[in-house]
Amino acid sequence: MVKYFLGQSVLRSSWDQVFAAFWQRYPNPYSKHVLTEDIVHREVTPDQKLLSRRLLTKTNRMPHWAERLCPANVAHSVYILEDSIVDPQNQTMTTFTWNINHARLMVVEERCVYCVNSDNSGWTEIRRLTSRLTVLYSRVRFTYFKRFMIFFFCERGFY
């Protein structure tokens, strides 16, 4: 089964403020479910874009039926990779996150694009596409769905 969510939000903060806050999210006393945040790779490209890969460990519990399918030591934590591309010249930041464990049961992918709001340059717009696949359904159908979604949203300027 595949479910997806497409959302758009406006933050009443400048792109610079949102960008700075994004890198300071964790540790956070209000996000106790995030256990670790590690930078795996970071580089500045010749065209001055910042590329990063981070590994996050979260404590979000799986449903009880799914916990029975996993060893006890991994059922209570989720490892998430986050890739990001920051383009300071165009004031855009794109993040792509996905879980790397429990992938036999479910894969959750999220892509966010942060950019200056077209109506108010002092605000930041976030376009978010989240897809969830219950892998027991079918990887083949997910690949087709993923290709369709990328084509669909590229045509409409979301990426």
FIKOLZA-1660 file (N, C-alpha, C; in steps of 0.1 Angstrom, whole numbers, plus 5000, padded with zeros to 4 digits):
% residues 159
   i   px   py   pz ch aa at
   1 5008 4988 5000  A  M  N
   1 5000 5000 5000  A  M CA
   1 5009 5012 5000  A  M  C
   2 5006 5022 4992  A  V  N
   2 5013 5034 4991  A  V CA
   2 5004 5046 4995  A  V  C
   3 5009 5054 5003  A  K  N
   3 5001 5067 5007  A  K CA
   3 5011 5078 5005  A  K  C
   4 5006 5090 5001  A  Y  N
   4 5014 5101 5000  A  Y CA
   4 5007 5114 5005  A  Y  C
   5 5015 5123 5008  A  F  N
   5 5010 5136 5013  A  F CA
   5 5018 5147 5006  A  F  C
   6 5011 5157 5001  A  L  N
   6 5017 5168 4995  A  L CA
   6 5012 5181 5003  A  L  C
   7 5021 5188 5008  A  G  N
   7 5017 5200 5016  A  G CA
   7 5026 5212 5013  A  G  C
   8 5020 5223 5015  A  Q  N
   8 5028 5236 5014  A  Q CA
   8 5024 5244 5026  A  Q  C
   9 5035 5250 5032  A  S  N
   9 5033 5258 5044  A  S CA
   9 5041 5271 5042  A  S  C
  10 5037 5281 5049  A  V  N
  10 5045 5294 5049  A  V CA
  10 5049 5297 5063  A  V  C
  11 5062 5299 5065  A  L  N
  11 5067 5302 5078  A  L CA
  11 5069 5317 5078  A  L  C
  12 5065 5324 5088  A  R  N
  12 5066 5339 5089  A  R CA
  12 5080 5343 5094  A  R  C
  13 5090 5337 5089  A  S  N
  13 5104 5339 5092  A  S CA
  13 5112 5340 5079  A  S  C
  14 5123 5347 5079  A  S  N
  14 5131 5348 5067  A  S CA
  14 5138 5335 5064  A  S  C
  15 5142 5334 5051  A  W  N
  15 5149 5322 5047  A  W CA
  15 5161 5320 5055  A  W  C
  16 5169 5330 5058  A  D  N
  16 5181 5329 5066  A  D CA
  16 5178 5324 5080  A  D  C
  17 5167 5329 5086  A  Q  N
  17 5163 5324 5100  A  Q CA
  17 5159 5309 5099  A  Q  C
  18 5152 5305 5089  A  V  N
  18 5147 5291 5088  A  V CA
  18 5159 5282 5085  A  V  C
  19 5168 5287 5077  A  F  N
  19 5180 5279 5074  A  F CA
  19 5189 5277 5086  A  F  C
  20 5191 5288 5094  A  A  N
  20 5199 5286 5106  A  A CA
  20 5192 5277 5116  A  A  C
  21 5179 5279 5118  A  A  N
  21 5172 5270 5127  A  A CA
  21 5172 5256 5123  A  A  C
  22 5171 5253 5110  A  F  N
  22 5171 5239 5106  A  F CA
  22 5183 5231 5111  A  F  C
  23 5195 5238 5111  A  W  N
  23 5207 5231 5115  A  W CA
  23 5209 5230 5130  A  W  C
  24 5200 5237 5138  A  Q  N
  24 5201 5238 5152  A  Q CA
  24 5189 5230 5159  A  Q  C
  25 5182 5222 5151  A  R  N
  25 5170 5216 5156  A  R CA
  25 5173 5206 5167  A  R  C
  26 5183 5199 5167  A  Y  N
  26 5186 5189 5177  A  Y CA
  26 5200 5191 5182  A  Y  C
  27 5203 5188 5195  A  P  N
  27 5193 5183 5205  A  P CA
  27 5183 5194 5209  A  P  C
  28 5172 5190 5213  A  N  N
  28 5161 5199 5216  A  N CA
  28 5152 5193 5227  A  N  C
  29 5150 5200 5238  A  P  N
  29 5142 5194 5249  A  P CA
  29 5128 5191 5245  A  P  C
  30 5123 5197 5234  A  Y  N
  30 5109 5194 5230  A  Y CA
  30 5109 5182 5220  A  Y  C
  31 5120 5177 5215  A  S  N
  31 5121 5166 5206  A  S CA
  31 5129 5155 5212  A  S  C
  32 5124 5150 5223  A  K  N
  32 5131 5139 5230  A  K CA
  32 5132 5126 5223  A  K  C
  33 5124 5125 5212  A  H  N
  33 5124 5113 5205  A  H CA
  33 5136 5112 5195  A  H  C
  34 5143 5123 5194  A  V  N
  34 5155 5122 5186  A  V CA
  34 5167 5120 5195  A  V  C
  35 5173 5108 5193  A  L  N
  35 5184 5104 5202  A  L CA
  35 5198 5109 5198  A  L  C
  36 5200 5108 5185  A  T  N
  36 5213 5112 5179  A  T CA
  36 5212 5119 5166  A  T  C
  37 5222 5127 5163  A  E  N
  37 5223 5134 5150  A  E CA
  37 5237 5134 5146  A  E  C
  38 5241 5127 5136  A  D  N
  38 5255 5127 5132  A  D CA
  38 5257 5131 5118  A  D  C
  39 5267 5139 5115  A  I  N
  39 5270 5143 5101  A  I CA
  39 5279 5133 5095  A  I  C
  40 5275 5127 5085  A  V  N
  40 5282 5116 5078  A  V CA
  40 5291 5122 5067  A  V  C
  41 5286 5132 5060  A  H  N
  41 5294 5138 5049  A  H CA
  41 5289 5153 5048  A  H  C
  42 5299 5162 5044  A  R  N
  42 5295 5175 5042  A  R CA
  42 5306 5181 5032  A  R  C
  43 5301 5188 5022  A  E  N
  43 5310 5195 5013  A  E CA
  43 5304 5207 5006  A  E  C
  44 5313 5216 5002  A  V  N
  44 5308 5227 4994  A  V CA
  44 5313 5225 4980  A  V  C
  45 5303 5225 4971  A  T  N
  45 5306 5223 4956  A  T CA
  45 5312 5235 4950  A  T  C
  46 5318 5233 4938  A  P  N
  46 5324 5245 4931  A  P CA
  46 5314 5256 4929  A  P  C
  47 5302 5253 4927  A  D  N
  47 5291 5263 4925  A  D CA
  47 5285 5268 4938  A  D  C
  48 5292 5266 4949  A  Q  N
  48 5289 5271 4962  A  Q CA
  48 5276 5266 4969  A  Q  C
  49 5273 5253 4965  A  K  N
  49 5262 5247 4972  A  K CA
  49 5267 5238 4983  A  K  C
  50 5260 5237 4994  A  L  N
  50 5264 5229 5005  A  L CA
  50 5256 5216 5004  A  L  C
  51 5264 5205 5004  A  L  N
  51 5258 5191 5003  A  L CA
  51 5261 5185 5017  A  L  C
  52 5250 5179 5023  A  S  N
  52 5252 5173 5036  A  S CA
  52 5245 5159 5036  A  S  C
  53 5250 5150 5044  A  R  N
  53 5243 5138 5047  A  R CA
  53 5244 5136 5062  A  R  C
  54 5232 5134 5068  A  R  N
  54 5232 5132 5083  A  R CA
  54 5225 5119 5086  A  R  C
  55 5229 5113 5097  A  L  N
  55 5222 5101 5102  A  L CA
  55 5216 5105 5115  A  L  C
  56 5203 5102 5116  A  L  N
  56 5195 5105 5128  A  L CA
  56 5190 5092 5134  A  L  C
  57 5189 5091 5147  A  T  N
  57 5183 5080 5154  A  T CA
  57 5172 5085 5162  A  T  C
  58 5160 5079 5159  A  K  N
  58 5148 5084 5166  A  K CA
  58 5142 5072 5174  A  K  C
  59 5134 5075 5184  A  T  N
  59 5128 5064 5192  A  T CA
  59 5113 5061 5188  A  T  C
  60 5109 5066 5177  A  N  N
  60 5095 5064 5174  A  N CA
  60 5092 5049 5173  A  N  C
  61 5082 5045 5181  A  R  N
  61 5079 5031 5182  A  R CA
  61 5071 5026 5170  A  R  C
  62 5074 5014 5167  A  M  N
  62 5066 5007 5156  A  M CA
  62 5053 5003 5162  A  M  C
  63 5043 5000 5154  A  P  N
  63 5031 4994 5159  A  P CA
  63 5034 4980 5166  A  P  C
  64 5026 4976 5175  A  H  N
  64 5029 4964 5183  A  H CA
  64 5030 4952 5174  A  H  C
  65 5022 4951 5164  A  W  N
  65 5022 4939 5155  A  W CA
  65 5036 4939 5147  A  W  C
  66 5041 4951 5144  A  A  N
  66 5054 4951 5137  A  A CA
  66 5066 4948 5147  A  A  C
  67 5065 4952 5159  A  E  N
  67 5075 4950 5169  A  E CA
  67 5078 4935 5170  A  E  C
  68 5068 4927 5169  A  R  N
  68 5069 4912 5170  A  R CA
  68 5078 4906 5159  A  R  C
  69 5078 4914 5147  A  L  N
  69 5086 4909 5136  A  L CA
  69 5101 4913 5136  A  L  C
  70 5104 4922 5145  A  C  N
  70 5118 4927 5146  A  C CA
  70 5125 4922 5159  A  C  C
  71 5138 4921 5159  A  P  N
  71 5145 4918 5171  A  P CA
  71 5142 4929 5181  A  P  C
  72 5143 4925 5194  A  A  N
  72 5139 4934 5205  A  A CA
  72 5148 4947 5205  A  A  C
  73 5161 4945 5201  A  N  N
  73 5170 4956 5202  A  N CA
  73 5169 4967 5191  A  N  C
  74 5161 4964 5181  A  V  N
  74 5159 4974 5170  A  V CA
  74 5145 4978 5169  A  V  C
  75 5136 4972 5176  A  A  N
  75 5122 4976 5174  A  A CA
  75 5118 4989 5179  A  A  C
  76 5126 4995 5188  A  H  N
  76 5123 5008 5194  A  H CA
  76 5130 5020 5188  A  H  C
  77 5138 5018 5178  A  S  N
  77 5145 5029 5172  A  S CA
  77 5145 5028 5157  A  S  C
  78 5146 5040 5151  A  V  N
  78 5146 5041 5137  A  V CA
  78 5158 5049 5132  A  V  C
  79 5165 5044 5122  A  Y  N
  79 5176 5051 5117  A  Y CA
  79 5172 5058 5104  A  Y  C
  80 5175 5071 5103  A  I  N
  80 5170 5079 5092  A  I CA
  80 5182 5086 5086  A  I  C
  81 5183 5085 5072  A  L  N
  81 5193 5093 5065  A  L CA
  81 5186 5106 5060  A  L  C
  82 5194 5117 5060  A  E  N
  82 5189 5129 5055  A  E CA
  82 5199 5135 5046  A  E  C
  83 5196 5137 5033  A  D  N
  83 5205 5144 5024  A  D CA
  83 5199 5158 5022  A  D  C
  84 5208 5168 5021  A  S  N
  84 5203 5181 5019  A  S CA
  84 5213 5188 5009  A  S  C
  85 5206 5198 5002  A  I  N
  85 5214 5206 4992  A  I CA
  85 5209 5220 4995  A  I  C
  86 5219 5229 4999  A  V  N
  86 5216 5243 5002  A  V CA
  86 5222 5251 4991  A  V  C
  87 5214 5260 4985  A  D  N
  87 5219 5269 4975  A  D CA
  87 5217 5283 4980  A  D  C
  88 5227 5289 4987  A  P  N
  88 5225 5302 4993  A  P CA
  88 5223 5313 4983  A  P  C
  89 5228 5312 4970  A  Q  N
  89 5226 5322 4960  A  Q CA
  89 5212 5323 4956  A  Q  C
  90 5205 5312 4955  A  N  N
  90 5190 5312 4951  A  N CA
  90 5181 5311 4963  A  N  C
  91 5187 5310 4975  A  Q  N
  91 5180 5309 4988  A  Q CA
  91 5170 5297 4987  A  Q  C
  92 5175 5285 4984  A  T  N
  92 5167 5273 4984  A  T CA
  92 5175 5263 4992  A  T  C
  93 5167 5254 4999  A  M  N
  93 5173 5242 5006  A  M CA
  93 5163 5231 5003  A  M  C
  94 5169 5220 4998  A  T  N
  94 5161 5208 4995  A  T CA
  94 5166 5197 5004  A  T  C
  95 5157 5190 5011  A  T  N
  95 5161 5179 5020  A  T CA
  95 5153 5166 5015  A  T  C
  96 5160 5155 5016  A  F  N
  96 5154 5142 5013  A  F CA
  96 5157 5133 5024  A  F  C
  97 5147 5127 5031  A  T  N
  97 5149 5118 5042  A  T CA
  97 5142 5105 5040  A  T  C
  98 5148 5094 5045  A  W  N
  98 5142 5081 5044  A  W CA
  98 5148 5072 5055  A  W  C
  99 5140 5063 5059  A  N  N
  99 5144 5053 5069  A  N CA
  99 5153 5042 5063  A  N  C
 100 5163 5038 5071  A  I  N
 100 5172 5028 5065  A  I CA
 100 5170 5014 5073  A  I  C
 101 5164 5014 5084  A  N  N
 101 5160 5001 5090  A  N CA
 101 5145 5000 5090  A  N  C
 102 5141 4988 5092  A  H  N
 102 5127 4984 5091  A  H CA
 102 5122 4985 5077  A  H  C
 103 5131 4986 5067  A  A  N
 103 5127 4988 5053  A  A CA
 103 5119 4976 5047  A  A  C
 104 5120 4965 5053  A  R  N
 104 5113 4953 5048  A  R CA
 104 5098 4955 5051  A  R  C
 105 5095 4963 5062  A  L  N
 105 5081 4965 5066  A  L CA
 105 5075 4978 5059  A  L  C
 106 5083 4988 5060  A  M  N
 106 5078 5001 5056  A  M CA
 106 5090 5011 5052  A  M  C
 107 5088 5018 5041  A  V  N
 107 5097 5028 5038  A  V CA
 107 5090 5042 5038  A  V  C
 108 5095 5051 5045  A  V  N
 108 5089 5065 5045  A  V CA
 108 5099 5074 5039  A  V  C
 109 5095 5081 5029  A  E  N
 109 5104 5091 5022  A  E CA
 109 5098 5105 5023  A  E  C
 110 5106 5115 5025  A  E  N
 110 5101 5128 5026  A  E CA
 110 5110 5137 5018  A  E  C
 111 5105 5146 5010  A  R  N
 111 5113 5156 5003  A  R CA
 111 5107 5170 5006  A  R  C
 112 5115 5179 5011  A  C  N
 112 5111 5192 5014  A  C CA
 112 5120 5202 5006  A  C  C
 113 5113 5212 5001  A  V  N
 113 5120 5223 4994  A  V CA
 113 5116 5236 5002  A  V  C
 114 5126 5243 5007  A  Y  N
 114 5125 5255 5014  A  Y CA
 114 5129 5266 5005  A  Y  C
 115 5121 5276 5003  A  C  N
 115 5125 5288 4994  A  C CA
 115 5118 5300 4999  A  C  C
 116 5122 5312 4994  A  V  N
 116 5116 5324 4998  A  V CA
 116 5102 5325 4992  A  V  C
 117 5093 5329 5000  A  N  N
 117 5079 5330 4996  A  N CA
 117 5077 5341 4985  A  N  C
 118 5070 5337 4975  A  S  N
 118 5068 5346 4963  A  S CA
 118 5060 5359 4967  A  S  C
 119 5051 5358 4977  A  D  N
 119 5043 5369 4980  A  D CA
 119 5049 5379 4991  A  D  C
 120 5058 5373 4999  A  N  N
 120 5065 5381 5009  A  N CA
 120 5079 5376 5011  A  N  C
 121 5089 5384 5007  A  S  N
 121 5103 5379 5007  A  S CA
 121 5108 5378 5021  A  S  C
 122 5101 5382 5031  A  G  N
 122 5105 5380 5045  A  G CA
 122 5100 5367 5051  A  G  C
 123 5093 5359 5043  A  W  N
 123 5088 5347 5047  A  W CA
 123 5094 5335 5039  A  W  C
 124 5092 5323 5045  A  T  N
 124 5098 5311 5038  A  T CA
 124 5087 5301 5035  A  T  C
 125 5087 5296 5024  A  E  N
 125 5077 5286 5019  A  E CA
 125 5084 5272 5020  A  E  C
 126 5076 5262 5024  A  I  N
 126 5080 5248 5025  A  I CA
 126 5071 5240 5016  A  I  C
 127 5076 5233 5007  A  R  N
 127 5068 5223 4999  A  R CA
 127 5073 5209 5003  A  R  C
 128 5063 5201 5008  A  R  N
 128 5067 5188 5013  A  R CA
 128 5059 5177 5006  A  R  C
 129 5067 5167 5002  A  L  N
 129 5061 5155 4996  A  L CA
 129 5066 5143 5004  A  L  C
 130 5056 5136 5010  A  T  N
 130 5059 5125 5018  A  T CA
 130 5052 5113 5012  A  T  C
 131 5060 5102 5011  A  S  N
 131 5053 5089 5006  A  S CA
 131 5057 5078 5016  A  S  C
 132 5047 5070 5018  A  R  N
 132 5049 5058 5027  A  R CA
 132 5045 5046 5019  A  R  C
 133 5053 5036 5020  A  L  N
 133 5051 5024 5013  A  L CA
 133 5052 5013 5023  A  L  C
 134 5041 5005 5024  A  T  N
 134 5042 4992 5031  A  T CA
 134 5048 4982 5022  A  T  C
 135 5060 4979 5024  A  V  N
 135 5068 4971 5015  A  V CA
 135 5062 4957 5012  A  V  C
 136 5054 4952 5022  A  L  N
 136 5048 4939 5020  A  L CA
 136 5038 4940 5008  A  L  C
 137 5035 4952 5004  A  Y  N
 137 5026 4954 4993  A  Y CA
 137 5033 4951 4979  A  Y  C
 138 5043 4958 4976  A  S  N
 138 5051 4955 4964  A  S CA
 138 5061 4966 4961  A  S  C
 139 5073 4962 4959  A  R  N
 139 5084 4971 4955  A  R CA
 139 5082 4976 4941  A  R  C
 140 5077 4967 4932  A  V  N
 140 5075 4971 4918  A  V CA
 140 5065 4982 4917  A  V  C
 141 5054 4981 4924  A  R  N
 141 5044 4992 4923  A  R CA
 141 5050 5005 4929  A  R  C
 142 5058 5004 4939  A  F  N
 142 5064 5016 4945  A  F CA
 142 5073 5023 4935  A  F  C
 143 5081 5015 4928  A  T  N
 143 5090 5021 4918  A  T CA
 143 5082 5029 4907  A  T  C
 144 5071 5023 4903  A  Y  N
 144 5062 5030 4893  A  Y CA
 144 5056 5042 4899  A  Y  C
 145 5052 5041 4911  A  F  N
 145 5046 5053 4918  A  F CA
 145 5056 5064 4920  A  F  C
 146 5068 5060 4924  A  K  N
 146 5078 5070 4926  A  K CA
 146 5082 5078 4913  A  K  C
 147 5083 5070 4902  A  R  N
 147 5086 5077 4889  A  R CA
 147 5074 5086 4885  A  R  C
 148 5062 5082 4888  A  F  N
 148 5050 5090 4884  A  F CA
 148 5051 5103 4893  A  F  C
 149 5053 5102 4906  A  M  N
 149 5053 5113 4914  A  M CA
 149 5064 5123 4911  A  M  C
 150 5076 5118 4908  A  I  N
 150 5087 5127 4904  A  I CA
 150 5083 5135 4891  A  I  C
 151 5078 5127 4881  A  F  N
 151 5074 5134 4869  A  F CA
 151 5063 5144 4871  A  F  C
 152 5053 5140 4879  A  F  N
 152 5041 5148 4881  A  F CA
 152 5045 5162 4888  A  F  C
 153 5053 5161 4899  A  F  N
 153 5057 5173 4906  A  F CA
 153 5068 5181 4899  A  F  C
 154 5076 5175 4891  A  C  N
 154 5086 5183 4883  A  C CA
 154 5079 5191 4873  A  C  C
 155 5068 5185 4867  A  E  N
 155 5061 5192 4857  A  E CA
 155 5054 5205 4863  A  E  C
 156 5050 5204 4876  A  R  N
 156 5043 5215 4882  A  R CA
 156 5053 5224 4890  A  R  C
 157 5066 5222 4889  A  G  N
 157 5075 5231 4895  A  G CA
 157 5078 5229 4910  A  G  C
 158 5074 5218 4915  A  F  N
 158 5077 5215 4929  A  F CA
 158 5091 5212 4932  A  F  C
 159 5099 5207 4921  A  Y  N
 159 5113 5204 4924  A  Y CA
 159 5122 5212 4915  A  Y  C
% end
